[in-house]
Amino acid sequence: MQSGRSTTTLLRPVAALYGAIMRIRNLLYDRGLMESWQAPIPVVSVGNITAGGTGKTPLVDWIVKFYHASGKKTAIISRGYGRRTKGVQVVSDGKRILLGSRDAGDETSMLAAKNPQSIVIVAERRKEAVMLLMREFAGNLPDVIVLDDAYQHRKIARDLDIVVINAGEPFTGAAMLPEGHLREPLHGLRRADLIILNKITDERRAETIIQALKKSGKPVIKSKIRAGRLEPAVVAGPENGAVRAFAFAGIGAPSGFIHTLNQAGIDVAAWKFFRDHETYTSASLKKILTESASKGLLPVTTEKDWFRMQDEPVLMEMLAAAGCRYLTIEPELIEGRLLLEARLLETAAPHR
């Protein structure tokens, strides 16, 4: 316990410096001393104010699918966190998947696979991705660009700025990175157009958080995570049912994964969690699968973790041999869905 307090004390000056830098940077943008580049196509940004675990990627997926169902063509632009490539890379041209998870990042790879008609590009500098989009896809430009994880990336102006908050992780009074998990001071919520309070499991607690969020003066949309299907990691044919599971994942908020598994009727008897986006090795996976087998448990992971491993034949063989499953999820908008849909359609309307 003493060691934890000592580490926090050591990180506090770094967190204070980081917070000061973010305040100054945001002030420069707010006052026009630093300019945001306006893309020639409408831009929707989906991001968060805390590091990891907000359920942002399933919401990006929902937004892209909503646009496609509404007859709008989309392009997804992401940094591609955890990828081994650099610079601007086309993950999908809207017809073919060109890069796997090692080169695109697990979340981006998953978005591309779940939205095969969408152009998907990864780039550290999102402006370069837009410029490539305008150049390489001039004959088939999208109606709207969806920026994944870009709330702090202010070099590109956005027509709709959405922030996702995890209802299960306290954010009021939280410390800045690296002491805590805040990416920027909380007053940064004031530049959002919409706030989505996600992963709601307790309505009373959610209302308390909403009262705090209302200080930003922005509309708050309520959402929770709904369990999908329990899919085999390799073989065909989904499977749901009463099972006792060994849960494992490298995600930002593992408690939410356990809750969703329980929601799906899966008894989580043991678990092992890693850092968000952590790369699996044959040794680390073997240890998990050996322990789950020794306890007579079914190994279950997240869809994002499965995408992270699917480019590794050795790991996929191990998952298949162990009968591993992964759980699909999707957001369920429980309040404010019509507002979100209206703002999305308004943003993508041809007004330029």
NORQUITA-V361572 format. One record per residue. N is the residue number from 1. RES is the residue in three letters. SS is DSSP state (h for helix, s for strand, l for the rest). D_CENTER is the distance of its C-alpha to the mean C-alpha in whole Angstrom. Layout:
BEGIN
n: [N/N]
res: [RES/RES]
ss: [SS/SS]
d_center: [D_CENTER/D_CENTER]
END
This chain:
BEGIN
n: [1/2/3/4/5/6/7/8/9/10/11/12/13/14/15/16/17/18/19/20/21/22/23/24/25/26/27/28/29/30/31/32/33/34/35/36/37/38/39/40/41/42/43/44/45/46/47/48/49/50/51/52/53/54/55/56/57/58/59/60/61/62/63/64/65/66/67/68/69/70/71/72/73/74/75/76/77/78/79/80/81/82/83/84/85/86/87/88/89/90/91/92/93/94/95/96/97/98/99/100/101/102/103/104/105/106/107/108/109/110/111/112/113/114/115/116/117/118/119/120/121/122/123/124/125/126/127/128/129/130/131/132/133/134/135/136/137/138/139/140/141/142/143/144/145/146/147/148/149/150/151/152/153/154/155/156/157/158/159/160/161/162/163/164/165/166/167/168/169/170/171/172/173/174/175/176/177/178/179/180/181/182/183/184/185/186/187/188/189/190/191/192/193/194/195/196/197/198/199/200/201/202/203/204/205/206/207/208/209/210/211/212/213/214/215/216/217/218/219/220/221/222/223/224/225/226/227/228/229/230/231/232/233/234/235/236/237/238/239/240/241/242/243/244/245/246/247/248/249/250/251/252/253/254/255/256/257/258/259/260/261/262/263/264/265/266/267/268/269/270/271/272/273/274/275/276/277/278/279/280/281/282/283/284/285/286/287/288/289/290/291/292/293/294/295/296/297/298/299/300/301/302/303/304/305/306/307/308/309/310/311/312/313/314/315/316/317/318/319/320/321/322/323/324/325/326/327/328/329/330/331/332/333/334/335/336/337/338/339/340/341/342/343/344/345/346/347/348/349/350/351/352]
res: [MET/GLN/SER/GLY/ARG/SER/THR/THR/THR/LEU/LEU/ARG/PRO/VAL/ALA/ALA/LEU/TYR/GLY/ALA/ILE/MET/ARG/ILE/ARG/ASN/LEU/LEU/TYR/ASP/ARG/GLY/LEU/MET/GLU/SER/TRP/GLN/ALA/PRO/ILE/PRO/VAL/VAL/SER/VAL/GLY/ASN/ILE/THR/ALA/GLY/GLY/THR/GLY/LYS/THR/PRO/LEU/VAL/ASP/TRP/ILE/VAL/LYS/PHE/TYR/HIS/ALA/SER/GLY/LYS/LYS/THR/ALA/ILE/ILE/SER/ARG/GLY/TYR/GLY/ARG/ARG/THR/LYS/GLY/VAL/GLN/VAL/VAL/SER/ASP/GLY/LYS/ARG/ILE/LEU/LEU/GLY/SER/ARG/ASP/ALA/GLY/ASP/GLU/THR/SER/MET/LEU/ALA/ALA/LYS/ASN/PRO/GLN/SER/ILE/VAL/ILE/VAL/ALA/GLU/ARG/ARG/LYS/GLU/ALA/VAL/MET/LEU/LEU/MET/ARG/GLU/PHE/ALA/GLY/ASN/LEU/PRO/ASP/VAL/ILE/VAL/LEU/ASP/ASP/ALA/TYR/GLN/HIS/ARG/LYS/ILE/ALA/ARG/ASP/LEU/ASP/ILE/VAL/VAL/ILE/ASN/ALA/GLY/GLU/PRO/PHE/THR/GLY/ALA/ALA/MET/LEU/PRO/GLU/GLY/HIS/LEU/ARG/GLU/PRO/LEU/HIS/GLY/LEU/ARG/ARG/ALA/ASP/LEU/ILE/ILE/LEU/ASN/LYS/ILE/THR/ASP/GLU/ARG/ARG/ALA/GLU/THR/ILE/ILE/GLN/ALA/LEU/LYS/LYS/SER/GLY/LYS/PRO/VAL/ILE/LYS/SER/LYS/ILE/ARG/ALA/GLY/ARG/LEU/GLU/PRO/ALA/VAL/VAL/ALA/GLY/PRO/GLU/ASN/GLY/ALA/VAL/ARG/ALA/PHE/ALA/PHE/ALA/GLY/ILE/GLY/ALA/PRO/SER/GLY/PHE/ILE/HIS/THR/LEU/ASN/GLN/ALA/GLY/ILE/ASP/VAL/ALA/ALA/TRP/LYS/PHE/PHE/ARG/ASP/HIS/GLU/THR/TYR/THR/SER/ALA/SER/LEU/LYS/LYS/ILE/LEU/THR/GLU/SER/ALA/SER/LYS/GLY/LEU/LEU/PRO/VAL/THR/THR/GLU/LYS/ASP/TRP/PHE/ARG/MET/GLN/ASP/GLU/PRO/VAL/LEU/MET/GLU/MET/LEU/ALA/ALA/ALA/GLY/CYS/ARG/TYR/LEU/THR/ILE/GLU/PRO/GLU/LEU/ILE/GLU/GLY/ARG/LEU/LEU/LEU/GLU/ALA/ARG/LEU/LEU/GLU/THR/ALA/ALA/PRO/HIS/ARG]
ss: [l/h/h/h/h/h/h/h/h/h/h/h/h/h/h/h/h/h/h/h/h/h/h/h/h/h/h/h/h/h/l/l/l/l/l/l/s/l/l/l/l/s/s/s/s/s/s/s/l/s/l/l/l/l/l/h/h/h/h/h/h/h/h/h/h/h/h/h/h/l/l/l/l/s/s/s/s/s/l/l/l/l/l/l/l/l/l/l/s/s/s/s/s/l/l/l/s/l/l/l/h/h/h/h/l/h/h/h/h/h/h/h/h/h/l/l/l/l/s/s/s/s/l/l/l/h/h/h/h/h/h/h/h/h/h/h/l/h/h/h/l/l/l/s/s/s/s/s/l/l/l/l/l/l/l/s/l/l/l/s/s/s/s/s/s/s/l/l/l/l/l/l/l/l/l/s/l/l/l/l/l/s/l/l/l/h/h/h/h/h/h/l/l/s/s/s/s/s/l/l/l/l/h/h/h/h/h/h/h/h/h/h/h/h/h/h/l/l/s/s/s/s/s/s/s/s/s/s/s/s/s/s/l/l/l/l/l/l/l/l/l/l/l/s/s/s/s/s/s/s/l/l/l/h/h/h/h/h/h/h/h/h/h/l/l/l/s/s/s/s/s/s/s/s/l/l/l/l/l/l/l/h/h/h/h/h/h/h/h/h/h/h/h/h/l/l/l/s/s/s/s/s/h/h/h/h/h/h/h/l/l/l/h/h/h/h/h/h/h/h/h/h/l/l/s/s/s/s/s/s/s/s/s/s/s/l/h/h/h/h/h/h/h/h/h/h/h/h/l/l/l/l]
d_center: [31/33/31/28/30/31/28/26/30/29/26/27/29/26/23/26/26/23/23/26/25/22/24/26/24/23/26/27/25/26/30/29/30/27/26/23/24/24/23/25/23/21/17/15/12/9/8/9/12/11/10/7/7/7/5/4/3/7/8/7/9/12/12/13/15/17/18/20/21/23/24/22/21/18/16/13/13/10/11/11/10/13/15/19/19/20/20/20/19/19/17/18/21/21/23/23/20/21/19/18/15/17/17/14/12/10/7/9/12/10/10/13/15/14/15/18/20/17/18/15/16/14/16/16/18/17/20/22/19/20/24/24/22/25/28/27/26/28/30/27/25/22/22/19/16/13/11/8/7/11/12/14/15/18/20/19/20/18/20/17/15/13/11/9/11/11/15/15/15/18/17/21/23/20/21/20/18/20/22/19/15/16/15/17/20/19/22/19/18/21/20/17/19/17/15/13/14/12/12/16/19/21/23/25/23/20/23/24/21/21/25/23/21/23/25/23/24/21/21/19/17/17/14/14/13/15/16/17/19/20/20/22/21/24/26/26/26/24/25/25/27/28/27/27/24/23/20/18/14/13/10/9/11/14/16/13/14/17/18/16/18/21/21/21/24/24/25/23/26/25/22/21/17/17/15/11/11/15/17/19/23/26/27/24/23/27/27/25/26/30/29/28/31/33/32/32/28/26/23/20/16/13/12/10/12/15/14/14/17/19/20/22/25/27/24/23/27/27/24/26/29/28/27/23/21/17/16/14/12/12/12/15/16/19/21/20/19/22/21/18/20/22/21/19/22/24/21/22/26/28/29/29]
END
